[in-house]
Amino acid sequence: QVRLVESGGGLVQAGGSLRLSCAASGSRFIGAMAWYRQAPGNQRELVATITREGNWFYADSVKGRFTISRDNAKNTVDLQMNSLEVEDTADYYCYTRTFGHDYWGQGTQVTVSS
């Protein structure tokens, strides 16, 4: 059983930056990892993914502003968010697909004020 714990959310003004972190436990091997987000009234959407090899993918809405990174030795994944916009306001969730199973964190709230 893999457990994911996010941290780093908070309130920031538009144009500011935040860094989210996610720590995985329960397995020495963690597969591909990702960040999703869900704004009130919206469906959960993919923000960025990263494989163990470091191959990444970004949603068009965050390209050039967000950077995903991971540390396989520590089983952590981070999301550096720059030039934040009001539209980035959402609950952000860490995700991994490991050994064929999907695991989610509890989420961390990001609020961007104008």
C-alpha positions in Angstrom: 0.0 0.0 0.0 1.5 3.3 -1.1 0.8 6.4 0.8 1.2 9.9 -0.7 1.4 13.0 1.5 1.3 16.5 -0.1 2.6 19.7 1.4 3.3 23.3 0.3 -0.1 24.7 -0.7 -1.3 28.1 0.5 -2.5 31.5 -0.5 -0.4 33.6 -3.0 -1.0 36.7 -5.1 -1.2 36.4 -8.8 2.2 36.4 -10.3 3.7 34.7 -7.3 5.2 31.3 -6.8 4.5 28.2 -4.8 6.3 24.8 -4.5 4.3 21.7 -3.8 5.9 18.5 -2.5 4.7 15.0 -2.3 6.3 12.2 -0.3 5.5 8.6 -1.1 5.9 5.8 1.4 5.0 2.1 1.6 7.1 0.9 -1.3 10.8 1.3 -2.3 9.8 1.4 -5.9 7.4 4.2 -7.0 6.2 4.3 -10.6 5.2 7.2 -12.7 4.0 10.2 -10.6 1.8 13.1 -11.4 0.0 16.2 -10.1 -3.7 16.7 -10.7 -5.9 19.6 -9.7 -9.6 20.1 -9.1 -11.2 23.5 -8.9 -14.6 24.0 -7.3 -17.3 22.7 -9.7 -14.8 21.3 -12.1 -13.5 17.8 -12.9 -10.1 16.8 -11.7 -7.5 17.5 -14.4 -4.0 16.5 -15.1 -1.4 19.1 -14.5 1.9 17.3 -15.1 3.4 13.9 -15.1 6.9 12.5 -14.7 8.3 9.0 -15.2 11.0 7.4 -13.1 13.4 8.2 -16.0 12.5 11.9 -15.8 10.3 12.1 -18.9 7.7 14.7 -18.3 4.4 16.0 -19.7 2.6 19.2 -19.0 -1.0 20.4 -19.6 -1.0 23.3 -22.0 -2.4 25.6 -19.4 0.7 25.3 -17.2 3.5 24.9 -19.8 6.3 27.4 -19.3 5.1 28.2 -15.8 5.2 24.9 -13.8 8.0 22.5 -13.5 7.7 18.9 -12.2 10.7 17.1 -10.7 11.2 13.9 -8.7 13.8 12.3 -6.5 13.7 8.5 -6.9 16.0 7.9 -3.9 13.6 9.9 -1.6 10.4 8.9 -3.4 9.3 12.5 -3.7 7.8 14.6 -6.5 7.7 18.4 -6.5 5.8 20.9 -8.5 7.3 24.3 -8.8 4.6 26.8 -9.8 5.6 30.2 -11.1 3.7 33.1 -12.6 0.6 31.8 -10.8 -2.8 32.9 -12.1 -6.2 33.1 -10.4 -7.2 30.3 -12.7 -4.7 28.0 -11.0 -6.7 28.1 -7.8 -7.6 24.5 -7.0 -7.0 21.5 -4.8 -3.8 19.8 -6.0 -3.4 16.1 -5.7 -0.4 13.9 -6.0 -0.8 10.6 -7.9 1.2 7.5 -8.7 0.5 4.4 -10.6 2.7 1.8 -9.0 2.6 -2.0 -9.6 -0.6 -1.6 -11.5 -2.4 0.3 -8.8 -3.5 3.9 -8.6 -2.8 5.9 -5.4 -3.8 9.5 -4.5 -2.8 11.9 -1.9 -5.3 13.8 0.2 -4.7 17.0 -1.6 -3.4 20.4 -0.8 -5.2 23.7 -1.4 -3.7 26.4 -3.6 -5.5 29.8 -3.7 -4.3 32.6 -6.0 -5.7 36.0 -5.3 -5.9 38.8 -7.8 
